[in-house]
Amino acid sequence: MAGLPHPEHPDITAAMWEQIDAVIERHRGVPGSVIAVLRECQQIVGYLPVELIDAIAAGLNLPRSDVFGVASFYSLFSLKPKGRNLIKVCMGTACYVKGIKEVITRIEAHFRVAPGGTSADRRFSLEAVRCLGACGLAPVMVVNSDTYGDMKADRVIEVLEPYS
């Protein structure tokens, strides 16, 4: 695999390909290493584009469908680019009743990102989750590891602006 030309991909630099090649080489011939290789490669690139899955399959001498099957099965893997900041909004009953839907609508309109998606500039990924376990703070939003309680639509943009 090392020394072979790699497909051009806007998110994978030559230095990243070198790291990827090293990961594949270290795991080549090791039974059951697909998850470890996918995890390490996702840490390098941030997600698993098709070109990367193809390179992993070729490097490990496995069918592409096997590698893709593992990558698409486990929720820890992402086949789509993620934002630099992850916004999780709680859709639990307490948060929903207290107005989280309006918060989501404001985020969608201002940053042009829908739940389950990533903004074009990759600044934010937005996830609507079932419960964040902070019902007493409803409505709740978590950005990366920062928790915001009593979140209101009229202040959500102000809260998110500092995140670059």
DSSP file (Angstrom, degrees, kcal/mol; ACC not computed):
  #  RESIDUE AA STRUCTURE BP1 BP2  ACC     N-H-->O    O-->H-N    N-H-->O    O-->H-N    TCO  KAPPA ALPHA  PHI   PSI    X-CA   Y-CA   Z-CA
    1    1 A M    >         0   0    0      0, 0.0     3,-1.9     0, 0.0    20,-0.1   0.000 360.0 360.0 360.0 -45.1    0.0    0.0    0.0
    2    2 A A  T 3   +     0   0    0      1,-0.3    16,-0.0    19,-0.2    15,-0.0  -0.360 360.0  23.0 -62.3 139.0    2.8    2.4    0.9
    3    3 A G  T 3  S+     0   0    0      1,-0.3    -1,-0.3    -2,-0.0     3,-0.1   0.192  94.4 120.0  89.7 -17.8    4.2    4.1   -2.1
    4    4 A L  S <  S-     0   0    0     -3,-1.9    -1,-0.3     1,-0.1     2,-0.1  -0.533  74.2-101.9 -77.4 147.0    1.1    3.5   -4.2
    5    5 A P        -     0   0    0      0, 0.0    -1,-0.1     0, 0.0    -3,-0.0  -0.427  36.7-145.2 -67.8 144.5   -0.7    6.6   -5.5
    6    6 A H        -     0   0    0     -2,-0.1     3,-0.1     1,-0.1     2,-0.0  -0.814  22.1-100.3-109.0 150.3   -3.7    7.6   -3.6
    7    7 A P        -     0   0    0      0, 0.0     2,-0.3     0, 0.0    -1,-0.1  -0.369  43.7-105.1 -65.1 147.7   -6.9    9.1   -5.0
    8    8 A E        +     0   0    0     -2,-0.0     5,-0.1     3,-0.0    43,-0.1  -0.556  45.5 172.0 -73.3 136.8   -7.2   12.9   -4.6
    9    9 A H  B >   -A   12   0A   0      3,-0.5     3,-1.6    -2,-0.3    -3,-0.0  -0.973  36.0-134.5-146.5 131.6   -9.6   13.8   -1.9
   10   10 A P  T 3  S+     0   0    0      0, 0.0    -1,-0.1     0, 0.0     3,-0.0   0.726 106.3  45.5 -61.5 -21.0  -10.1   17.4   -0.6
   11   11 A D  T 3  S+     0   0    0      1,-0.1     2,-0.6     2,-0.0    -3,-0.0   0.469 101.7  72.1-101.0  -2.2  -10.1   16.2    3.0
   12   12 A I  B <   -A    9   0A   0     -3,-1.6    -3,-0.5     4,-0.0    -1,-0.1  -0.932  65.0-163.6-121.8 112.2   -7.1   13.9    2.9
   13   13 A T     >  -     0   0    0     -2,-0.6     4,-2.2     1,-0.1     5,-0.1  -0.324  36.4-105.0 -83.5 169.1   -3.6   15.4    2.6
   14   14 A A  H  > S+     0   0    0      1,-0.2     4,-1.9     2,-0.2     5,-0.1   0.885 123.4  53.8 -60.8 -39.1   -0.5   13.6    1.5
   15   15 A A  H  > S+     0   0    0      1,-0.2     4,-1.8     2,-0.2    -1,-0.2   0.884 107.5  50.7 -63.8 -38.0    0.7   13.6    5.2
   16   16 A M  H  > S+     0   0    0      1,-0.2     4,-2.8     2,-0.2    -1,-0.2   0.912 106.6  54.1 -65.2 -41.6   -2.6   12.0    6.2
   17   17 A W  H  X S+     0   0    0     -4,-2.2     4,-2.9     1,-0.2    -1,-0.2   0.883 106.2  53.5 -60.3 -37.0   -2.2    9.3    3.6
   18   18 A E  H  X S+     0   0    0     -4,-1.9     4,-1.9     2,-0.2    -1,-0.2   0.927 110.7  45.5 -62.6 -44.1    1.3    8.6    5.1
   19   19 A Q  H  X S+     0   0    0     -4,-1.8     4,-2.1     2,-0.2    -2,-0.2   0.914 113.0  50.7 -64.2 -42.5   -0.3    8.1    8.5
   20   20 A I  H  X S+     0   0    0     -4,-2.8     4,-2.7     1,-0.2     5,-0.2   0.926 108.5  51.6 -61.1 -46.5   -3.1    6.0    7.0
   21   21 A D  H  X S+     0   0    0     -4,-2.9     4,-2.7     1,-0.2    -1,-0.2   0.896 109.2  51.1 -57.6 -40.6   -0.6    3.8    5.2
   22   22 A A  H  X S+     0   0    0     -4,-1.9     4,-2.2     2,-0.2    -1,-0.2   0.895 109.8  49.5 -65.3 -40.0    1.3    3.3    8.5
   23   23 A V  H  X S+     0   0    0     -4,-2.1     4,-1.3     2,-0.2    -2,-0.2   0.942 113.5  45.9 -63.1 -47.6   -1.9    2.3   10.3
   24   24 A I  H  X S+     0   0    0     -4,-2.7     4,-1.3     1,-0.2     3,-0.4   0.922 112.5  50.5 -62.6 -44.6   -2.8   -0.2    7.6
   25   25 A E  H  < S+     0   0    0     -4,-2.7     3,-0.3     1,-0.2    -1,-0.2   0.897 107.9  53.4 -60.7 -41.6    0.7   -1.6    7.5
   26   26 A R  H  < S+     0   0    0     -4,-2.2    -1,-0.2     1,-0.2    -2,-0.2   0.792 118.2  36.0 -64.3 -28.7    0.8   -2.1   11.3
   27   27 A H  H >< S+     0   0    0     -4,-1.3     3,-2.3    -3,-0.4    -1,-0.2   0.486  83.7 126.8-105.1  -5.6   -2.5   -4.1   11.1
   28   28 A R  T 3< S+     0   0    0     -4,-1.3    32,-0.1    -3,-0.3    33,-0.1  -0.311  82.4  11.0 -57.9 130.6   -2.0   -6.0    7.9
   29   29 A G  T 3  S+     0   0    0      1,-0.2    -1,-0.3    31,-0.2    -2,-0.1   0.431  93.8 125.8  82.2  -0.8   -2.5   -9.7    8.4
   30   30 A V    X   -     0   0    0     -3,-2.3     3,-1.2     1,-0.0    -1,-0.2  -0.821  63.1-125.7 -93.1 114.4   -3.9   -9.3   11.9
   31   31 A P  T 3  S+     0   0    0      0, 0.0    -3,-0.0     0, 0.0    -1,-0.0  -0.293  89.1  13.2 -59.9 139.6   -7.3  -11.0   12.1
   32   32 A G  T 3  S+     0   0    0      1,-0.1     3,-0.3     3,-0.0     4,-0.3   0.714  85.5 127.0  72.3  22.2  -10.2   -8.9   13.2
   33   33 A S    <>  +     0   0    0     -3,-1.2     4,-2.5     1,-0.2     5,-0.2   0.444  37.5  97.9 -92.1   1.2   -8.3   -5.6   12.9
   34   34 A V  H  > S+     0   0    0      1,-0.2     4,-2.9     2,-0.2     5,-0.2   0.911  83.4  48.8 -58.3 -45.9  -10.9   -3.8   10.7
   35   35 A I  H  > S+     0   0    0     -3,-0.3     4,-2.6     1,-0.2    -1,-0.2   0.919 112.3  48.6 -62.5 -43.0  -12.5   -1.9   13.6
   36   36 A A  H  > S+     0   0    0     -4,-0.3     4,-2.5     2,-0.2    -1,-0.2   0.913 113.3  47.2 -63.0 -42.3   -9.1   -0.7   14.9
   37   37 A V  H  X S+     0   0    0     -4,-2.5     4,-2.7     2,-0.2     5,-0.2   0.932 112.8  48.6 -66.1 -45.4   -8.0    0.4   11.5
   38   38 A L  H  X S+     0   0    0     -4,-2.9     4,-2.5    -5,-0.2    -2,-0.2   0.919 112.6  49.0 -59.8 -43.4  -11.3    2.2   10.8
   39   39 A R  H  X S+     0   0    0     -4,-2.6     4,-1.8    -5,-0.2    -2,-0.2   0.938 113.7  44.9 -62.7 -48.0  -11.1    3.9   14.2
   40   40 A E  H  X S+     0   0    0     -4,-2.5     4,-1.3     1,-0.2    -2,-0.2   0.906 114.7  48.4 -64.7 -41.2   -7.5    5.1   13.8
   41   41 A C  H  X S+     0   0    0     -4,-2.7     4,-2.4     1,-0.2     5,-0.3   0.876 109.1  53.1 -68.1 -36.8   -8.1    6.3   10.2
   42   42 A Q  H  X S+     0   0    0     -4,-2.5     4,-2.9    -5,-0.2    -1,-0.2   0.866 105.5  55.1 -65.3 -34.6  -11.2    8.2   11.3
   43   43 A Q  H  < S+     0   0    0     -4,-1.8    -1,-0.2    -5,-0.2    -2,-0.2   0.854 110.6  46.7 -64.1 -33.3   -9.1    9.9   13.9
   44   44 A I  H  < S+     0   0    0     -4,-1.3    -2,-0.2    -5,-0.1    -1,-0.2   0.934 127.9  22.8 -73.6 -47.3   -6.7   11.0   11.2
   45   45 A V  H  < S-     0   0    0     -4,-2.4    -3,-0.2     2,-0.2    -2,-0.2   0.771  98.4-122.2 -95.0 -29.9   -9.3   12.3    8.7
   46   46 A G  S  < S+     0   0    0     -4,-2.9     2,-0.3    -5,-0.3    -4,-0.1   0.120  85.7  16.9 105.2 -21.1  -12.3   13.0   10.9
   47   47 A Y  S    S-     0   0    0     -6,-0.2    32,-0.2    34,-0.1    -2,-0.2  -0.925  86.2 -95.7-164.1-177.4  -14.6   10.6    9.0
   48   48 A L        -     0   0    0     30,-2.9    -6,-0.1    -2,-0.3     5,-0.0  -0.752  36.7-170.6-118.6  84.6  -14.5    7.7    6.5
   49   49 A P    >>  -     0   0    0      0, 0.0     4,-2.1     0, 0.0     3,-0.8  -0.301  39.2-104.8 -67.6 160.5  -14.9    8.9    2.9
   50   50 A V  H 3> S+     0   0    0      1,-0.3     4,-2.7     2,-0.2     5,-0.2   0.865 120.3  57.0 -54.1 -41.8  -15.4    6.2    0.3
   51   51 A E  H 3> S+     0   0    0      1,-0.2     4,-1.9     2,-0.2    -1,-0.3   0.859 107.7  48.3 -60.7 -35.7  -11.8    6.6   -1.0
   52   52 A L  H <> S+     0   0    0     -3,-0.8     4,-2.5     2,-0.2    -1,-0.2   0.905 109.9  50.7 -71.7 -42.1  -10.5    5.9    2.5
   53   53 A I  H  X S+     0   0    0     -4,-2.1     4,-2.6     1,-0.2    -2,-0.2   0.909 110.4  51.1 -60.5 -41.6  -12.6    2.8    2.9
   54   54 A D  H  X S+     0   0    0     -4,-2.7     4,-2.6     1,-0.2    -1,-0.2   0.915 110.4  48.5 -61.2 -43.3  -11.4    1.6   -0.5
   55   55 A A  H  X S+     0   0    0     -4,-1.9     4,-2.7     2,-0.2    -2,-0.2   0.890 111.7  49.3 -65.3 -39.7   -7.7    2.1    0.6
   56   56 A I  H  X S+     0   0    0     -4,-2.5     4,-2.3     2,-0.2    -2,-0.2   0.934 111.8  48.6 -64.5 -45.6   -8.3    0.3    3.8
   57   57 A A  H  X>S+     0   0    0     -4,-2.6     5,-2.7     1,-0.2     4,-0.6   0.932 114.9  44.6 -59.9 -47.0   -9.9   -2.6    2.0
   58   58 A A  H ><5S+     0   0    0     -4,-2.6     3,-0.7     1,-0.2    -1,-0.2   0.923 114.0  49.9 -63.8 -43.9   -7.1   -2.8   -0.5
   59   59 A G  H 3<5S+     0   0    0     -4,-2.7    -1,-0.2     1,-0.2    -2,-0.2   0.824 116.6  40.2 -66.4 -32.2   -4.4   -2.5    2.2
   60   60 A L  H 3<5S-     0   0    0     -4,-2.3    -1,-0.2    -5,-0.2   -31,-0.2   0.418 109.4-122.8 -95.1   0.8   -5.9   -5.2    4.4
   61   61 A N  T <<5 +     0   0    0     -3,-0.7    -3,-0.2    -4,-0.6    -4,-0.1   0.924  66.8 134.4  57.1  47.3   -6.7   -7.4    1.3
   62   62 A L      < -     0   0    0     -5,-2.7    -1,-0.2    -6,-0.2    -2,-0.1  -0.880  65.4 -91.5-121.8 154.5  -10.4   -7.5    2.2
   63   63 A P    >>  -     0   0    0      0, 0.0     4,-1.6     0, 0.0     3,-0.8  -0.424  32.4-127.6 -63.0 140.3  -13.5   -7.1    0.1
   64   64 A R  H 3> S+     0   0    0      1,-0.3     4,-2.9     2,-0.2     5,-0.3   0.870 109.4  59.9 -55.2 -38.5  -14.7   -3.4    0.1
   65   65 A S  H 3> S+     0   0    0      1,-0.2     4,-2.2     2,-0.2    -1,-0.3   0.839 102.3  52.4 -63.0 -33.3  -18.2   -4.6    1.1
   66   66 A D  H <> S+     0   0    0     -3,-0.8     4,-1.8     2,-0.2    -1,-0.2   0.932 112.8  43.2 -67.1 -45.6  -16.8   -6.1    4.3
   67   67 A V  H  X S+     0   0    0     -4,-1.6     4,-2.4     2,-0.2    -2,-0.2   0.920 116.1  47.8 -67.9 -43.5  -15.0   -2.9    5.3
   68   68 A F  H  X S+     0   0    0     -4,-2.9     4,-2.7     1,-0.2     5,-0.2   0.898 108.0  56.9 -63.2 -39.9  -18.0   -0.8    4.4
   69   69 A G  H  X S+     0   0    0     -4,-2.2     4,-1.2    -5,-0.3    -1,-0.2   0.903 110.3  43.3 -58.4 -43.1  -20.3   -3.1    6.3
   70   70 A V  H  X S+     0   0    0     -4,-1.8     4,-1.8     2,-0.2     3,-0.3   0.931 114.7  50.0 -67.5 -46.0  -18.3   -2.6    9.5
   71   71 A A  H  < S+     0   0    0     -4,-2.4    -2,-0.2     1,-0.2     6,-0.2   0.856 115.3  42.8 -62.9 -36.0  -18.1    1.1    9.0
   72   72 A S  H  < S+     0   0    0     -4,-2.7    -1,-0.2    -5,-0.2    -2,-0.2   0.683 111.2  56.0 -85.7 -17.4  -21.8    1.5    8.3
   73   73 A F  H  < S+     0   0    0     -4,-1.2     2,-0.4    -3,-0.3    -2,-0.2   0.919  94.7  67.7 -80.3 -45.4  -22.9   -0.8   11.1
   74   74 A Y  S >< S-     0   0    0     -4,-1.8     3,-1.6     1,-0.1    -1,-0.0  -0.625  70.8-145.2 -86.7 131.4  -21.2    0.8   14.1
   75   75 A S  T 3  S+     0   0    0     -2,-0.4    -1,-0.1     1,-0.3    -4,-0.0   0.662  93.6  72.6 -68.9 -15.7  -22.4    4.2   15.3
   76   76 A L  T 3  S+     0   0    0      2,-0.0     2,-0.3     0, 0.0    -1,-0.3   0.667  88.9  75.8 -73.4 -12.7  -18.9    5.3   16.3
   77   77 A F    <   -     0   0    0     -3,-1.6     2,-0.4    -6,-0.2   -30,-0.1  -0.777  67.2-158.1-100.4 144.3  -18.0    5.6   12.6
   78   78 A S        -     0   0    0     -2,-0.3   -30,-2.9     1,-0.1     4,-0.1  -0.980  15.9-172.5-122.7 129.6  -19.1    8.4   10.4
   79   79 A L  S    S+     0   0    0     -2,-0.4   -29,-0.2   -32,-0.2    -1,-0.1   0.468  76.3  63.0 -93.5  -4.2  -19.3    8.2    6.6
   80   80 A K  S    S-     0   0    0    -34,-0.1   -32,-0.1   -31,-0.1    37,-0.0  -0.891  97.3 -94.4-119.6 150.7  -20.0   11.9    6.4
   81   81 A P        -     0   0    0      0, 0.0     2,-0.3     0, 0.0   -34,-0.1  -0.303  40.2-143.5 -61.0 146.5  -17.8   14.9    7.4
   82   82 A K        -     0   0    0    -36,-0.1    36,-0.1    -4,-0.1    43,-0.1  -0.783  15.7-108.6-109.8 155.5  -18.5   16.2   10.9
   83   83 A G        -     0   0    0     -2,-0.3    40,-0.3     2,-0.2    41,-0.2  -0.337  26.0-114.7 -76.6 163.1  -18.4   19.8   12.1
   84   84 A R  S    S+     0   0    0     38,-2.8     2,-0.4     1,-0.1    40,-0.2   0.766 106.9  42.3 -67.3 -24.4  -15.7   21.2   14.4
   85   85 A N  E    S-b  124   0B   0     38,-1.3    40,-2.3    37,-0.2     2,-0.6  -0.986  77.0-147.0-127.2 133.2  -18.4   21.6   17.0
   86   86 A L  E     -b  125   0B   0     -2,-0.4    58,-2.8    38,-0.2     2,-0.5  -0.885  10.2-163.6-103.6 119.9  -21.1   19.2   17.8
   87   87 A I  E     -bC 126 143B   0     38,-3.2    40,-2.9    -2,-0.6     2,-0.5  -0.898   5.1-171.5-100.8 123.9  -24.4   20.6   19.0
   88   88 A K  E     -bC 127 142B   0     54,-3.3    54,-2.9    -2,-0.5     2,-0.5  -0.976   2.1-168.0-115.1 124.7  -26.8   18.2   20.7
   89   89 A V  E     -bC 128 141B   0     38,-2.7    40,-2.6    -2,-0.5     2,-0.4  -0.939  21.9-123.7-113.1 135.4  -30.3   19.4   21.4
   90   90 A C  E     -b  129   0B   0     50,-2.1    40,-0.2    -2,-0.5    50,-0.1  -0.603  22.3-176.4 -81.8 129.5  -32.6   17.4   23.7
   91   91 A M        +     0   0    0     38,-3.0    39,-0.2    -2,-0.4    40,-0.1   0.163  40.2 131.0-107.5  15.0  -35.9   16.3   22.3
   92   92 A G  S  > S-     0   0    0     37,-0.2     4,-3.0     1,-0.1     5,-0.2  -0.154  75.3 -97.4 -63.1 165.7  -37.1   14.7   25.5
   93   93 A T  H  > S+     0   0    0      1,-0.2     4,-2.8     2,-0.2     5,-0.2   0.899 121.8  48.7 -55.0 -49.0  -40.6   15.6   26.8
   94   94 A A  H  > S+     0   0    0      1,-0.2     4,-1.5     2,-0.2    -1,-0.2   0.919 116.2  43.3 -60.8 -44.1  -39.5   18.3   29.2
   95   95 A C  H  4>S+     0   0    0      2,-0.2     5,-2.1     1,-0.2     4,-0.2   0.895 114.1  50.6 -69.0 -40.1  -37.3   20.0   26.6
   96   96 A Y  H ><5S+     0   0    0     -4,-3.0     3,-1.5     1,-0.2     5,-0.4   0.940 110.8  48.2 -63.4 -46.8  -39.9   19.7   23.9
   97   97 A V  H 3<5S+     0   0    0     -4,-2.8    -1,-0.2     1,-0.3    -2,-0.2   0.834 110.0  53.9 -62.5 -32.9  -42.7   21.2   26.0
   98   98 A K  T 3<5S-     0   0    0     -4,-1.5    -1,-0.3    -5,-0.2    -2,-0.2   0.337 128.5 -88.2 -91.2   8.3  -40.4   24.0   27.0
   99   99 A G  T X>5S+     0   0    0     -3,-1.5     4,-1.2    -4,-0.2     3,-0.7   0.691  74.4 141.7 107.6  19.3  -39.5   25.1   23.5
  100  100 A I  H 3><S+     0   0    0     -5,-2.1     4,-2.5     1,-0.2     5,-0.2   0.813  72.6  65.9 -64.2 -27.1  -36.5   23.2   22.1
  101  101 A K  H 3> S+     0   0    0     -5,-0.4     4,-2.3     1,-0.2    -1,-0.2   0.893 100.7  49.4 -61.6 -38.9  -38.2   23.0   18.7
  102  102 A E  H <> S+     0   0    0     -3,-0.7     4,-2.1     2,-0.2    -1,-0.2   0.860 108.6  53.6 -67.1 -35.2  -37.9   26.7   18.3
  103  103 A V  H  X S+     0   0    0     -4,-1.2     4,-2.2     2,-0.2    -2,-0.2   0.936 110.1  47.1 -62.8 -46.7  -34.3   26.6   19.3
  104  104 A I  H  X S+     0   0    0     -4,-2.5     4,-3.0     1,-0.2    -2,-0.2   0.917 109.9  53.1 -61.3 -44.2  -33.6   24.0   16.6
  105  105 A T  H  X S+     0   0    0     -4,-2.3     4,-2.3     1,-0.2    -1,-0.2   0.894 109.6  48.9 -59.1 -41.0  -35.5   26.1   14.0
  106  106 A R  H  X S+     0   0    0     -4,-2.1     4,-2.4     2,-0.2     5,-0.3   0.906 112.1  48.0 -66.6 -42.2  -33.3   29.1   14.9
  107  107 A I  H  X S+     0   0    0     -4,-2.2     4,-2.6     2,-0.2     5,-0.4   0.935 111.8  50.5 -62.3 -46.8  -30.1   27.1   14.6
  108  108 A E  H  X S+     0   0    0     -4,-3.0     4,-1.1     1,-0.2     5,-0.4   0.924 114.6  43.2 -57.3 -47.4  -31.3   25.6   11.2
  109  109 A A  H  < S+     0   0    0     -4,-2.3    -1,-0.2    -5,-0.2    -2,-0.2   0.904 119.7  40.4 -68.2 -42.8  -32.1   29.0    9.8
  110  110 A H  H  < S+     0   0    0     -4,-2.4    -2,-0.2    -5,-0.2    -3,-0.2   0.917 129.0  26.3 -76.3 -43.8  -29.0   30.9   11.0
  111  111 A F  H  < S-     0   0    0     -4,-2.6     9,-0.2    -5,-0.3    -1,-0.2   0.423  98.7-127.0-102.5   0.5  -26.3   28.2   10.4
  112  112 A R     <  +     0   0    0     -4,-1.1     8,-0.4    -5,-0.4     2,-0.4   0.936  64.6 129.4  52.9  54.5  -28.0   26.4    7.6
  113  113 A V        -     0   0    0     -5,-0.4    -1,-0.2    -6,-0.3    -2,-0.2  -0.995  43.4-153.8-139.5 130.8  -27.7   23.0    9.3
  114  114 A A    >   -     0   0    0     -2,-0.4     3,-2.5     4,-0.1    12,-0.4  -0.673  42.0 -79.2 -98.9 156.6  -30.5   20.4    9.8
  115  115 A P  T 3  S+     0   0    0      0, 0.0    12,-0.2     0, 0.0    -1,-0.1  -0.310 123.2  24.3 -53.7 133.2  -30.6   17.8   12.5
  116  116 A G  T 3  S+     0   0    0     10,-3.7     2,-0.2     1,-0.3    11,-0.2   0.409 113.6  93.8  88.6  -1.1  -28.3   14.9   11.5
  117  117 A G  E <   -D  126   0B   0     -3,-2.5     9,-2.2     9,-0.5     2,-0.4  -0.550  66.4-128.3-118.5-178.2  -26.3   17.2    9.2
  118  118 A T  E     -D  125   0B   0      7,-0.2     7,-0.2    -2,-0.2    -4,-0.1  -0.988  31.6-107.9-131.7 139.0  -23.3   19.4    9.1
  119  119 A S    >   -     0   0    0      5,-2.9     3,-2.3    -2,-0.4    -6,-0.1  -0.297  33.3-111.9 -64.9 152.7  -23.0   23.0    8.0
  120  120 A A  T 3  S+     0   0    0     -8,-0.4    -1,-0.1     1,-0.3    -8,-0.1   0.821 120.6  49.9 -56.8 -34.2  -21.3   23.7    4.7
  121  121 A D  T 3  S-     0   0    0      3,-0.0    -1,-0.3     1,-0.0    -2,-0.1   0.434 110.5-125.3 -84.9   1.9  -18.4   25.4    6.4
  122  122 A R  S <  S+     0   0    0     -3,-2.3   -38,-2.8     2,-0.2   -37,-0.2   0.721  74.6 126.3  60.2  25.1  -18.1   22.4    8.8
  123  123 A R  S    S+     0   0    0    -40,-0.3   -38,-1.3     1,-0.2     2,-0.4   0.894  72.3  22.5 -74.0 -40.8  -18.4   24.7   11.8
  124  124 A F  E     -b   85   0B   0    -40,-0.2    -5,-2.9   -41,-0.2     2,-0.4  -0.972  52.7-164.8-133.0 143.1  -21.3   22.8   13.3
  125  125 A S  E     -bD  86 118B   0    -40,-2.3   -38,-3.2    -2,-0.4     2,-0.5  -0.967  23.7-150.7-112.8 141.2  -22.9   19.3   13.3
  126  126 A L  E     -bD  87 117B   0     -9,-2.2   -10,-3.7   -12,-0.4    -9,-0.5  -0.954  15.2-179.2-120.2 127.0  -26.4   19.2   14.7
  127  127 A E  E     -b   88   0B   0    -40,-2.9   -38,-2.7    -2,-0.5     2,-0.7  -0.988  18.7-151.6-125.5 131.4  -27.9   16.2   16.5
  128  128 A A  E     -b   89   0B   0     -2,-0.4     2,-0.3   -40,-0.2   -38,-0.2  -0.911  27.6-168.9 -96.2 117.1  -31.4   16.0   17.9
  129  129 A V  E     -b   90   0B   0    -40,-2.6   -38,-3.0    -2,-0.7   -37,-0.2  -0.727  29.3-123.7-111.2 158.2  -31.1   13.4   20.7
  130  130 A R  S    S-     0   0    0     -2,-0.3     2,-0.3     1,-0.3    -1,-0.1   0.892  88.2  -9.6 -68.7 -41.1  -33.8   11.7   22.8
  131  131 A C        -     0   0    0    -40,-0.1    -1,-0.3   -41,-0.1   -42,-0.0  -0.958  40.4-167.1-160.4 138.8  -32.6   12.7   26.2
  132  132 A L        -     0   0    0     -2,-0.3    -1,-0.1    -3,-0.2    -2,-0.0   0.393  50.1-118.6-104.8  -0.4  -29.5   14.4   27.7
  133  133 A G  S    S+     0   0    0      1,-0.1     3,-0.1     2,-0.0    -2,-0.0   0.767  87.7 103.8  72.8  26.0  -30.5   13.5   31.2
  134  134 A A    >   +     0   0    0      1,-0.1     3,-2.3     2,-0.0     4,-0.2  -0.308  30.6 149.8-131.8  50.1  -30.8   17.1   32.4
  135  135 A C  G >   +     0   0    0      1,-0.3     3,-1.5     2,-0.2    -1,-0.1   0.789  68.6  63.7 -57.9 -31.5  -34.6   17.5   32.6
  136  136 A G  G 3  S+     0   0    0      1,-0.3    -1,-0.3    -3,-0.1    -2,-0.0   0.694 104.3  48.3 -66.6 -17.6  -34.3   20.0   35.4
  137  137 A L  G <  S-     0   0    0     -3,-2.3    13,-3.7    12,-0.1    14,-0.3   0.335  98.6-169.7-100.7   5.0  -32.5   22.3   33.1
  138  138 A A    <   +     0   0    0     -3,-1.5   -43,-0.1    -4,-0.2     2,-0.1  -0.034  61.9  43.2 -53.3 144.0  -34.9   22.0   30.2
  139  139 A P  S    S-     0   0    0      0, 0.0    12,-2.7     0, 0.0     2,-0.4   0.582  87.5-174.6 -77.9 144.7  -34.7   22.9   27.5
  140  140 A V        +     0   0    0      9,-0.2   -50,-2.1    10,-0.2     2,-0.3  -0.840  17.4 179.7-116.9 142.6  -31.1   21.7   27.2
  141  141 A M  E     -CE  89 148B   0      7,-2.2     7,-3.2    -2,-0.4     2,-0.5  -0.996  10.7-158.5-135.9 138.5  -28.4   22.0   24.5
  142  142 A V  E     -CE  88 147B   0    -54,-2.9   -54,-3.3    -2,-0.3     2,-0.6  -0.980   2.2-167.4-118.8 130.1  -24.9   20.6   24.7
  143  143 A V  E >   -CE  87 146B   0      3,-2.8     3,-3.0    -2,-0.5     2,-0.6  -0.969  69.8 -48.3-116.9 115.2  -22.1   22.0   22.5
  144  144 A N  T 3  S-     0   0    0    -58,-2.8   -59,-0.0    -2,-0.6   -56,-0.0  -0.481 126.0 -25.3  56.4-107.5  -19.0   19.8   22.6
  145  145 A S  T 3  S+     0   0    0     -2,-0.6     2,-0.5    -3,-0.0    -1,-0.3   0.268 116.2 104.8-114.8  10.6  -18.8   19.3   26.4
  146  146 A D  E <   -E  143   0B   0     -3,-3.0    -3,-2.8     2,-0.0     2,-0.4  -0.818  57.6-151.6 -96.6 127.2  -20.5   22.6   27.4
  147  147 A T  E     -E  142   0B   0     -2,-0.5     2,-0.5    -5,-0.2    -5,-0.2  -0.829   8.0-167.3-101.7 133.3  -24.1   22.2   28.7
  148  148 A Y  E     -E  141   0B   0     -7,-3.2    -7,-2.2    -2,-0.4     3,-0.4  -0.970   7.9-167.8-122.2 115.8  -26.6   25.1   28.3
  149  149 A G        +     0   0    0     -2,-0.5   -11,-0.2    -9,-0.2    -9,-0.2  -0.551  67.4  26.5 -98.0 166.7  -29.8   24.9   30.3
  150  150 A D  S    S-     0   0    0    -13,-3.7     2,-0.2     1,-0.2    -1,-0.2   0.864  83.7-174.3  50.0  41.4  -33.0   27.0   30.0
  151  151 A M        -     0   0    0    -12,-2.7     2,-0.3    -3,-0.4    -1,-0.2  -0.475   5.2-168.0 -71.8 131.8  -32.0   27.5   26.3
  152  152 A K    >>  -     0   0    0     -2,-0.2     3,-1.7    -3,-0.1     4,-1.1  -0.908  30.5-123.4-121.8 149.0  -34.3   29.9   24.4
  153  153 A A  H 3> S+     0   0    0     -2,-0.3     4,-0.5     1,-0.3     3,-0.4   0.836 108.8  61.2 -58.9 -34.5  -34.5   30.6   20.7
  154  154 A D  H 34 S+     0   0    0      1,-0.2    -1,-0.3     2,-0.1     4,-0.1   0.583 115.5  31.1 -74.7  -7.3  -33.8   34.3   21.2
  155  155 A R  H <> S+     0   0    0     -3,-1.7     4,-1.8     2,-0.1    -1,-0.2   0.442  90.7  92.9-124.5  -1.4  -30.4   33.6   22.7
  156  156 A V  H  X S+     0   0    0     -4,-1.1     4,-2.1    -3,-0.4     5,-0.2   0.878  86.7  51.5 -64.4 -37.9  -29.2   30.4   21.0
  157  157 A I  H  X S+     0   0    0     -4,-0.5     4,-2.2     1,-0.2    -1,-0.2   0.919 108.8  51.6 -65.3 -42.3  -27.3   32.3   18.3
  158  158 A E  H  4 S+     0   0    0      1,-0.2    -1,-0.2     2,-0.2    -2,-0.2   0.868 110.8  48.7 -60.3 -37.5  -25.5   34.4   20.9
  159  159 A V  H  < S+     0   0    0     -4,-1.8    -1,-0.2     1,-0.2    -2,-0.2   0.879 115.8  43.3 -69.3 -38.4  -24.5   31.2   22.7
  160  160 A L  H >< S+     0   0    0     -4,-2.1     3,-1.7     1,-0.2    -2,-0.2   0.759  92.5  81.4 -82.3 -25.3  -23.2   29.5   19.5
  161  161 A E  T 3< S+     0   0    0     -4,-2.2    -1,-0.2     1,-0.3    -2,-0.1   0.832  84.5  59.1 -53.8 -40.1  -21.3   32.5   17.9
  162  162 A P  T 3  S+     0   0    0      0, 0.0     2,-0.6     0, 0.0    -1,-0.3   0.735  85.1  92.3 -64.6 -19.2  -18.1   32.1   20.0
  163  163 A Y    <         0   0    0     -3,-1.7   -78,-0.1    -4,-0.2   -79,-0.0  -0.645 360.0 360.0 -78.2 120.0  -17.6   28.5   18.7
  164  164 A S              0   0    0     -2,-0.6    -1,-0.2   -80,-0.1   -80,-0.1   0.433 360.0 360.0-105.1 360.0  -15.4   28.7   15.6
